[in-house]
Structures are given as C-alpha cells and as structure tokens.
Amino acid sequence: MMVFTNIKRIHTFITVVNSGSFTKAAEQLFISKAMVSVHIKSLEDSLNVPLLIRNSRGFIMTEAGELLYNDFQNIFSDIYSSLGNVVEKHNSLTGHLRISSTVEFGDAFLIPLIGKFCHIHPELNISFHADSSLNKLVNEKIDLAVRLGTLDDSALKSRKLGCFSIMIVCSATWLAQNPLSSLEDLKTAPWIANSNLKTPNQWTLRNGDGQAFKLKFSAKFSANSSIAIRSMVQSNLGIAILPEWVIKEQLQDGEFVTLFPDWRLPKQDISVVFTGDHRVRRHCRSLIDYLVENSHF
C-alpha cells in the first residue's frame, strides 16, 4: 500500500516541477494547493530527504529531488503513453491534442490543416494555443508546436515542414518622404523590429553574385507579432522585415514596397517541434506526419 501511496506523491512532485509552481500543479491535479504541499512533505518524510527548497521565486530542487525527477519523469511519460495507446481505437484517433503556433501562421495555414485532419478523425479533440514560446511545450504539456525561423539548440525534437521568404519593406508613402539611395542608408533608417527574434537587428543580405552585406541597425520600434509590425509599417513608421505571405496583399496593391530587391535575406524554416521520442502518442505522431505530408509552403 505504501508503494502506491508514494507513486501518487511522486506524481504530484513531478507535476509541481513540470508546471513550475504548487498552484499550477494543484489546478492540473484537481486538488488543493494545501494538498499538494502535504503530498510533497509526506514524500520527503517517507524518503527522509528534502526534495524541494522554497524561495522567494518559487522553489529549487535539491540533488535528491533532481535524481528522483530524472528517474520518474520518463516512467510516468511511458505510463501515460501506454494508457493512451490502449484507449485509442484501431482505426480512429481519440484523445486530446494541444497545439501551439503564432496567431498569424495559425490563422493562415495551420488551423485549416488541423481542420482537415479533424474531419478525418472526428473523435479527436484539439486545443490551439496562440504563442511563440517553446517553454509551454514542457511546462504546460503542449503536445506539439509549429515554429518559424531558426530553432535554438535544445532537447526538443523537430521536423521541417517547409520554408518561406522574408523581405525588407516599407510603405510607399514612407519611401516617398524618405528616399534611400544605398544599402548603407538602411543602417540609419527607423526600423520596426520583431522582438520574438534573438537578434532582430542583425541580418546578412546576399545578391545574385553571392556578395554579402552585413546589416546591423538600432530599432526605433518593436512588436512581437508580424500583424502588429505590418500595421506599424502601414502607419508609415519605418522599415521592417516581414514574411512574404504576411504582406502579399500590400505588395500586390502597391501599398508596400520591397527595398533593394536584388539583395535577398535567407529563407526561414517552418518546423513542427515536440518533446517526445519513442513515447510520442499515436495521435500526435499521426498529426505530425499529416502536417509533413500536406504542408505546401
């Protein structure tokens, strides 16, 4: 009986660490915050060793806590994956998938693909989270995320879906008032940067002859959304680098102008990112395969 009791306590401990707080763990486990504390304290008493040390920022794991977490997180992941696979029907996918992407890409490409996938598997439940951070992939149990651009090195797995072009643009109105004669003029122009990027103010442009131009600038404005940046360009605030698919309409009607079109920026990858390996559940694997096969960017 003690073994089963400790398994429940260990489950609480793993949830606290993954969620980053006692409060979030309580919400996920549908128990009170006080009961979460009781489970952790009881587990520490039964092992006769401290696992978590609380501080002003939340908590840190002790060496024993890290050892317990590393040993048991994979065990619980295997258990959930096995149970999920048992429940899933042979010909139809069931269960709940949590998916994340940016608002813009989700609206333009990802959600229509998910919609088609759900018609194929009508018993599957989908939650879409508009977010550009990968932290939630681990902390809030997001199953997979679609991310744009170069991915940071991490333990996360990924598969490439495609790529897209980005370009330097401004409004035709702004350019008429602020003519640019050379690439050097870009360095001192007012820029609108994407704050989601690690280095939004450093780029390398190349022309057809393979020559490179290192562009570095100070951003006067910034936003964490391509749609917001597009609106700022429309407000004649300055120059921005935006995905071609975000500004296709503005380019076609002449509202936006591509600056120095003979010089190109590197194409950006579109990747589906996920945390699992052999434990990735069948419905998650199926959606990843579907996105890879049906994404045409």
Buried (B, 14 or more C-beta within 10 A) or exposed (E): EEEEEBBEBBBBBBBBBBBBBBEBBBBBBEBEBEBBBBBBBBBBEEBEBBBBEEEEEEBEBBEBBEEBBEEBBEEBBEBEBEEBEEEBEEEEBBBEBBBBBBBBBBBBBBBEBBEEBBEEBEEBEBEBBEBBEBEBBBBBBBBBBBBBBEBEEEEBBBEEBBBBEBBBBBBBEBBEEBEBEEBEBBBEBBBBBBBBBEEBBEBEBBEEEEEEBEBEBEBEBBBEBBBBBBEBBBEBBBBBBBBBBBBEEBBEEEBBBEBBEEBBBBEBBBBBBBBBEEBBBBBBBBBBEBBEEEBEE
